[in-house]
């Protein structure tokens, strides 16, 4: 196998593999097409939680055979992001639970869900269990993200899991569409490996919220807290450039009272109002750092960042960086450092 580490190792996994490290797979150079396929087959069989075997579709492997993959093994969950090359795959099932959530970025002519084979369109999201024998046909370029989760961590029994596996495409579920899918689409971002321990409760909270919605069963509000925080932060990040965004707008979006919203964010680095100002400040600092910043008026920068006035931008820059607006313009290295600190503070 050939992995290219992309991130810092934070802990050792149960199988001796690094836990908390983003691992990148690529076919080694210098191999023949047949050797490339054997190498990919060996990696693939070790990357999922069940004995699975890839087989060639054609008699010979095309010269351009070049599948890729990224993996992240976290506590209680793991992610595998695969762009396949033409192959078929089959597995005989395992004697232990192996639960997955799959997001298909591209279509698949044949995929087996709980023993039933069907065509899958691009964008489909489904649950499936590798303990049930199955197979799939992957055309060149088949791309999918797989989230493996610990059913015990989510408090799921066999009946609940079977209900989830029996659901058709769930991509239109509001929590799936607005929260889980964006997370699955952006999990490879720089610096994620350093945050994997923090991610575990967030993943658990998001999955709890999704499953509670799908099965129409109540969940402990404490288990939903991090998912709600993530949803609010996502809403703020999407809208902070609009000067009309205030805490009242967030209250309306979240269906919470101002007091409940305050307590929801208690313990976070920033309360909602400060989070809005911080994102606007970061946007302003990045605009000021652009090579063409001299072409824009400061009032224009303030408006483009979501501030209602130049004075509001001045106050926010002082609040979050300790710098005056003039100092922020003149001290480029200090500005870079303060921007990095603020970016970390406002991460989802």
N, C-alpha and C positions, 0 to 999 in steps of 0.2 A: 504494500500500500504506500501511497505517497500523499502525505498531508502537509499542507503549508500552514503553520500556525498563524493565526490572525488575532492576536489578543494575548492577554496575560493569563497564565495558569493560576487559578485561585485555590484549587483544592484537588485532591485525587478522587476519581470516581471509584465505584465499588469494583469495577473490573480492571482497575489499574490505569485506565485511560484518564487523561486530564479532564477534570470537571470544571466548567466555567470558561472553557476556551473555545473560541470559534475555530473549527477545523475545516480546511479547504481541501477538497479532493480534485486532483487532475491526473489524467493518464500520463505516465512518464514518457519523456521523449526517447526516441531511439528504438521503440518496439514496433514489431510488425502489426498489421491490423488484427490478426488472430491473437497475438499476445496482448494487445490492448483490450480486446474483448475479455480475455481470461482475467486480466488485471481488474477490470471493471466488475466482472462477475464476483470475484473474490471480495472486493470492497463492499459491494451491494449486499452480499450475504451476511456480512458482519455489521452492517449499518442499521438493520432493523431487528426488532425483537422476536425473530422467529426464523427457522431454517427456510430460506427462500433461494430459488435457483433461477438465474437468468439463462435463456437459451437464444441462440441466433435465429433470426427469422429467415434469412437467406443462407445459402450454402457458404458464401464467403462474406467476410466483413468488409464494408466499404473503406477505402483508404482514409476518408475524412472522419472516421469514427472518433468522437471526442466528447463523451459525456462529462458533466461537471456536477459538483455537489458541495454544499456547505452543511456543517453539523454543529449543534450546540447541545451539550449534555449538562443539564441543570439538576438541582435537587427536586425530585418528584416530577420532572418533566424533561422532555428532550425535543429538539427540532431538527428536522432534516429537510433541506431544500435541494431538490434534484432537478436537473435538466437532462433527460435521458437521451440515449440514441436508440435506434431501432433494435428492439429485443422483445421477447416474451418472457413472462415470469410466472412461476407457480410455487405454491407452498402447501404443505400437507396439514398445516394447523399445529398448534401446540397445546399442551395440557394445562397451561396456566393462562390467566387473562392477559391480553395484550391489546389495549384500547388505543385507537388513533382517531384524530380528526384530520381529514384531508381537504386541502383546497387545491383544486385543479386549475392552474393558470391556462392550460390549453386542453383541447378535447382528447378523449381517449376512446378508441373504437370498442374496447371491451375491458370491463373491470368487474371483478367479482365482489359483491357485497353480501356477506352472510350466506355464501353459497349460490347466489343468484347473479348471473353475468348480465351486464347491460352496457350500452354505450353511454358515455359521459360527455357533456358539453363543457366548453370552457367557462370557468367561473363557478362551477359546481362545488359545493361544500357538503361532505358527508362524514358520518361516523362509520368506522368499521373495526372488526375484531379479527386479528390474525390467528386466533385460536380455532377459527373455522377455515377449513381448506378453501383455497381459491386461486385465481390466476388473473393476469391482465396482459393485454397486448399494448406495447408502447411503440408508437411511431417515432421517427426521429424528431427531436425537439420537444417531446412531452415534458412539461414542466409542472411540478407540484410541490407544495409545502406540506409536511406531515408533522403534526404535533402529537407526541406520545405523552399520555398523562396517567398518573397513578390513581386508579378508581378509589382506592381506600382514602387517599388524601382528600378526595371530593365527597367521600361518604356515599358512594354509589353501590347499590347492590346489583345482583344479576338481572333482576326484573327491570330496573331503571336503565341499565346498559342495553338490554335487548330493545327497549322502547326507543332509545336513541338511535340504535343501529337500524331500526325499522323506518326511521324518518326519511323522506325524500330530500331533495336539495334544500338546504337551510340557509342559502346565501342571502335571502331577503329578510330573514329574521332581523329586527332592528338592532339588537345587541351584536349579532354576528356582523351585520353590515357596517355599523357605526363604530364598533370598538375592536372586536376580535380580528376581523379581516385587515384593518390598517396595521394592527400589531404584527400579524403574520407577514404582511407585505414589507414591513420596515425593520424586521428584527436584525438584519445584518449590519445595521449602522455602526459606525466607528465608536469604539468605547463600550459597546454592549457587554463584552466579555468581563469587564471589570465590575459590572453591576449584576452579575447573574444571581448572586445570593439574594439581592433585593428583589429580583424579578419573581422569585418563587411565590411569595404571597400575592403578588399582582396577578400572575398567571392563574393561581388558584381562585382568586376573587373574580376574575373575568370569566373563567369557566363555570364557576358556581352561578354567576348571574345568567350566563347563557343557558345552562342546563335547567335552572329554575324557570326561565322563560319558556323553553321548549316543552318541558314536562308539565308546565302550569302548576308547579308546587312551590310553596313558600320556602324562603331561605332565611337563615339567620342574618339580620341586618349587619351584624359585625363581619360576616363573611363577604358581604357585598360592598363594604366601605371602600376598598382600594379600587374596585371597578368603577364606583361612582366618582371617585376622585379623578381617575383616568379619563372618564367621559367628560367631566367638567373642564379639565385641562385641555382636552382635545377641542372642545367648543371654544374656549378662550383663544387657543392658538389659531384657530381658523378665523376668528373675528376681531382680534385685537387691533388690527389696522383701521377698523371702523371707529371713528371718534364717538359714535353713539353707544358703543359697548360700555356698559356699567355693571356694577354688581346686581342692580335690579334686573338687567337682561339675563344675567346668569341665574338668578333666582327663578325667573319665569321658565327658563330652559330646563332647569333641574327639578322643578316641581317641589322645591324645598323652601322653607321660610328662611329669612336672613339669619335667624339664630341657628337653625339646623345646618345651614351652609357653613356658618362660622365654626360650629362644633365638628363638622365633617373634616374641615381643613386644620383643625387643631392638631398640632404635632407635625404638620408639614412645614417646610422651610418658609413658605410665604402664605399669607391669607389671600383670598381671591382678588381683592382690590390691588394688593401689592403685586400679585402675579401678573395682572394686566399691565400695571406700570412697568414692571421689570421687562416684559416682552417688548413693550413699546420702546423702552430705553435701549434694549439690545438692538432693535431694528434701527434706531437712530444712530447708535454707535457704528453699526456696520455701514450705514449710508455715509456717515462722516468719514469713514476709513477708505471709501472708494476713491480711485484715482481721479474721477470726474466730479468729486464732491464740490470743488470750487465753482462749478457751473450752477449749483443749486443754492438758492437762498436758504437761510436757516429756518425761516417760516415754512418753506416748502418741505424741508426735511422733517420738521415737526408734524406737519399735516400728513405726510406719507407714512409716518410711524404710528399714527393714531392719536396723537396729542391734540387737544383742542386749542392750544396756544403755544407760542414759543416759550413763554414763561413757565408753562407746565413742563415742557421738555427740560428746561434749565434745572428746575427743582428735582426732577426725577434723576437726571444724570448725577447731580450732587448727591442724592439719596443713595444711589446704588453703586457709585464709583468713588465718591469722596472728591471728585474733580469738578472744577467749574467747566462750563461749556468751552471756554477759551483753552483751558488746560487740556481738555479732551481732544481739541483740534490740533494742539501743538505737540503733545507728547504721544507720538505714535506707538512706542513700545509699551508704555503704561496703558494706553488705550487697548492694545491687543490683549494684555494680561487681564484687564478688567472685563473685557468682552468675553474671554474664555471662562472666567469665574461666573459671570452672569448667565452664560449659556448653560453651564452645568446646573446652576440654581433653578433654571426654568425648564429643564428636561422633563419629558413625560415619564 
